[in-house]
Amino acid sequence: MIINATLLEKIPVSLTNKINSFNFLSRIIGFKGAIEYRIKHKLLYLLSRLGIDVASKQFCISLKGYKHPLLIRYGTSDIHVLHQIFVEQEYSCLTDVVSPKLIIDCGANVGYSSAYFLNKYPEAHVIAVEPDSSNFEVCRKNLLPYGHRVSLIHAGVWFREVGLKLIKGHYRDCREWTVQVRECEPQDEPDIHAVDIGSLLSKSNFEYIDILKVDIERSELVVFSENYEDWLSRVKNIVIELHDEECEKVFFKAVDRYKYDLSSCGELTVCKGMKCL
């Protein structure tokens, strides 16, 4: 009996991938939760194969050690964001930040990073800012159980308060976590309005931003180009995704007059203990 060697090579890889995938789920939501997730995901997959529209269908998962379950949308980038935050633990780079009071989450997406901060730092207040309507609605549902500890803002982060247009399907993998914004032209009707970090801080009744998280799909290029001097001096720690060399250049020019401990964690650049020189 002749066995195809290529087929033998493929079977272990496929099985290994499935095992690794299940282990990943078990780590963040437990064995029982992983089975439940697999059943729900498989059901939605089968329904889609039958021609039933299940795009962005929402279902809940419970994470080990977290007080409240989180919504995830089938067939979206949500699962990748979940993996980055709760499996790769990309914000664990901030574990030595002691008792933060105010955290501003710029580019909150569906609220996973804010939920991470709210559970990690039980005394903190989080301001979560997200421009995309679909992402924001899931973010609102995910953070609603945290009550007064969260301020939800449907807006884009910019260097001033202006009208903004949403840009979808043109950046990176074109999925839900890559929504961009641009400033309106005179003839444009704005999709949303912008907020600047200085205004967020002044309206918060806090003196300092203990953690400023920034993941805004190249809008950091604008945010750190103008009108940043006053509020930047009141930020203690920054964790930011810089999306290209131009963004890196602008950001590091803005923080040039500060002393800080620089590190990286995955795609993130971390500036801790910021102080004016």
N, C-alpha and C positions, 0 to 999 in steps of 0.2 A: 504494500500500500504506500503510495507516494503522497507526502504531505507538502503542501506549498509553503516554502520557507518564509516568503513574504507575509503570508497570512499569519504564521506563528509570531512574527515580529510585531504585527499590528495588534493582536489580541491583548498581550500584556500591557501595552501602552494605553489602550482604551480602558482597560480595567484599572490601571494605575491612576489614570485621570479621574475616573469615577470615584475611586477611593479617596484621592486627595480632595476632590470637591466635597465629598461627604464629611471628611475630617474637618475641612474648613468650616462647614456649617455647624458641625458639632461643637467646635471651639467657641463659637459666638452665641449659639442659641440652645446648646445642649442636645443630647442624643434624641430625645423625644421631639424636640422642636425641629430638628433636622429632618426627621421622618415626616412630620407634618408639613414642613415646607416642601419636601420632595413630592408629596402627594398632591398638594395644591398646584405646584408648578407643572407637574405632569398632566393634571386635569386640564389646566389652561392650555397647555401645548396641544392636547388631543382635540379640544374644542376649536382651536385655531386651525388645525388640520381639517376639521369638518366644515370650515368656511365661516365659523362664528367669530365675530369681531371681539377679540379680547385684548386689544392693544391698550396698554397702560392700566389694565385691570388691577385694582388694589387689593392687597390682602395683608394681614398683620403677622408679624413675627415677634416673639419675645426673646430678649437677649439676657444671657446669664449675668446677674449682678446689676441689672437695670430695672428701675421701678416700673416703667411703663413700656408697653409694646410699641413697635414702630411699623408704620405703613411702608410697603414696598410696591412698586408698580411693575407688573409683568412686562418683560421685553424692553426695559429701559436701562439707562445707565445707573439706576439706583443700586443694583447689586454690586457694581464696581466701587461706588462711593462707600457702601457698607463695608466692603472688604478693606479698603484703604484705612478707614477710621477704626473699625472694631477688630480686625484681624491683624493688619500691619501695624496698627496702633501708631499712626504717623504723628499724632499729637502727644504721644508719650514724652516727646522732647521737652514738654513743659511741666513734667512732674515735680521739678524742684521749685516751681513758682508757688510761693506760700500764700494761701488764703486770698486769692484775688477777689475783688469786690465787683469790678465792672469788666465784662468781656464784650467786645463788639465783634460780631461775626459777619464780615462783609463777604457776600456770596454764600449765603446759608444753604442754598440748594433746597433739599427736602428736609433739612433740619437735623441731620445725623450728627454733624459736628457740634451744633448747639446742645443736642441731647448728651453728647459725650461730656461737654464742659459742665453742664448742669448736674450730672451725676458725679463727676470727678471733684467738683468744687461746690459743695452744698450751700455755701454762703454767697455764692456769686449771683449777680444779675447779668443776664445776657440780652444784648440787643442784636436781633437777627434780621439782616437785610437781604432781600432776594428780589430781583427784577422780574423774573418770568412768572406769569400767572399760574401756570400748571404746577410748577415747582413750589411756588409760594403756598398754594392751597394744600398741598401735601405737607409742607413745612408747618403750616398753621395747625393742621390736625395732629401732627406728631408732637408739637410743643404745647398744645392746649392743656394737657394735664399738669404742666408746671406752673400754671396760673400766673401770679403777679411777678414771678421770678424772670419772666421773659417779656420783652417788648418786640413785637413783630412789625416790621416795616416793609411794605411792598414798594420798593423803589430800587433805583440803581445808584451805586456809589460813584460820585463824580467829584470834581474840585469846586463846584458851585451848584446852586440850586437852579436847574434849568429843565426843559423838557427833553426826553430821551426817546429814541427809537430802538426797538428790539431788533437784533440781528440773529436769525436762526438758520441752521443748516449750512453754514459757510466756514466754520472753524473746527480744526482738528477732526474728530470723528463725527461731527455734526449731530451729536446726540444731546440729551437733555442737560448734561452738565457742561455744555460748551456755549450756552447762550451769551451773546455779547450785546453791548449797547453802544450807541453813538449819540452825540449831541444833535438835536433837531436843526435842520436848515429852516430858513424863514418860512418856506412854503409847507413845512411838515406839520402834521397833527401829532402831538406826542402820544406815545403808547403808555408811558409812565413818566413820573417826575424824578429828578435826581435829589439825593441828599449828600451833603458833605460831612466828613468825619468831625470837623469842628462843631457843626450844628448838633450832631448826634450827642457829642460830649456835653455841650452847654445845656441841652434840654434834659439830660439824664440826672442832673443834680449830684453827679459825682465829680470829684476834682481831677481824678486821673483815670486813664484807661490802663488797667492792669495787663490785659492781653488784647492785642489787636490782631485778629485773624483776617487775612486778606487772600481771597481766591476768586478773582473777578475777571478772568479771561482777557487779560491785557489792558483792562481799564486802569490798572496800577500805573500804567504809563502816563495817564492824565492826572491821577490822584496825587502822585508824587512829583509832578512837574510844577504845579502852581498852588498857591493858597494853602500850604501845608505847615508853614513855619510855626504858627501859634499852637496848633493842636499837637504837632509831633513832639513838642517839648513836654507834653503831658502824657506821653505813652511810655510805659515801663518795659513792655515786652512785645515784640512783633513776630508773628509767624506768617510767612507770605509765600505764595507760589509765584515765582517770576517766570513768565512764559517764554521769554526769549532774551537775547543779549541786549537788545535795546531797552527792555524793561529793567534788566539788571543794572545797566548804566545809569538810568534815571533814578532808580531807587537808591543805589549806593551814593550817588551825588547828594541826594536829599538827606541821608543820614551821616554824611561826611563829618559834620560838626559834633557828632555824638561818640561817646565811648560805650562799647557794648561787647558782650561775648558772642561771637559769631559761630554758628554751627549749621549743619544741614541734617535733614531727616527725610529720606526719600526725595520727593520733588520739592520739599519745603526748605526755605531759607529762614533761619531763626536768629533773631537779635534779642538777647536777653540782658536785663539790667542796664537799660539805656540811660545815659547821663550826658548832659551838655559838657563839652570840653571847656 
